Amino acid sequence: MSKVLRMTVLAATVAALTLSATPAMAIGPNQNATGTARIFRPLQLQFVQNLDLGKIVLSGTPPFTATVQLSSANVLTCPAAVTCSGTTSVAQYRVIGTNNQNVTVSAPNVTLSDGSGNNLTLTTAGFYSPTVALGASGNSGVVFSIGGSITVANTTPDGVYTGTFNVTADYQ
């Protein structure tokens, strides 16, 4: 009986080891994944020209405020309270990069100062396109324009107001 019992225990032990040592059957996915790397040429952002709103004469009857606007197409809007003259120009930059890619442009407002502590804000939002399509001309670049607006009042001190743009560009 002890021989049968030993054989039964031995058979049970072998069966248990066989069940626990047998790995589950490995299976593959229904489709293999692919790897992709997209390489872009570094963007270049080059200055082309400065923005100039021309001459603005405060000619209205006080008190007044007036907003002078220069569209990105270089169209000046001059309200009745001021007289505008001279040549205007929009700020322009050239962005160069990988063909057929879209670039996001950012041009925050610019603080214009007369050097004597007087400031005006050149508002740029809405006066440029935030997306530039490089198309097939990515190698030679695409020029884009930035306009803006300033608000003046009969109390705005005269002088030449200047400031620096902080334009950035990035791939979408």
Buried (B, 14 or more C-beta within 10 A) or exposed (E): EEEEEEEEEEEEEEEEEEEEEEEEEEEEEEEEEEEEEEEEEEBEBEEEEEBBBBEBEBEBEEEBBBBBBBBBEBEBEBBEBBEBEEEBBBBBBBBBBBEEBEBEBEBEBBEBBBEEEEEBBBBBEEBBEEEBEBEEEBEEBBEBBBBBBBEBEBEBEEEEBEBEBEBEBEBE
